[in-house]
Amino acid sequence: MTAIIEKYGMSKRAIIILPILGAFLVNIFYQPATVGVIKTLVKGLVQ
């Protein structure tokens, strides 16, 4: 983000939107992995 700001200048909208969008996408991609790991751990503990 810093490199883009240095090259193109400050954008107040991008400073707000990009981190929020990034966090949203990370949550979407990592949620199935987290659920899978938890299910595997619980399955191992129950048996």
N, C-alpha and C positions, 0 to 999 in steps of 0.2 A: 504494500500500500504506500509506503514511504517513497519508493522509487517512482511510482506513478505520479504521486503528488509533486515530486521534484521535477519530473519531466513536463507534465501538463498543467500544473497548478492545482490549487485547492478547489474541491467541489464539495460543498456542504451536503448536498443530497447523497453523493456517493459515500461520504464518510459515515452517514447514518444507515443507508440501505445495504451496502456491501457486507458489513459485519453481521447484520441481522439475517440477510439471505444466506450467508455462509453458515451461520449457526443452525438455521433451519435445515439446510441440505445435509449437514453433518448428522443432525438428529434423524433424518429420514434414512440415511444410509447405515448408520450404526445401530439403530434400534433392532432390526432383525438379528444382527450378530449378537447383541447383548442378550436378547431373549433366548437365542439358541444356546449360548454359554450357560445361562442360568438354568435352562431346562436340563442340560447335560449334567450340571453339578447336582441338581436336585434329584435327577434320576439315579445318579451314582450314590447319593446318600440314602435314598429310600431302599435300595436293594440290599 
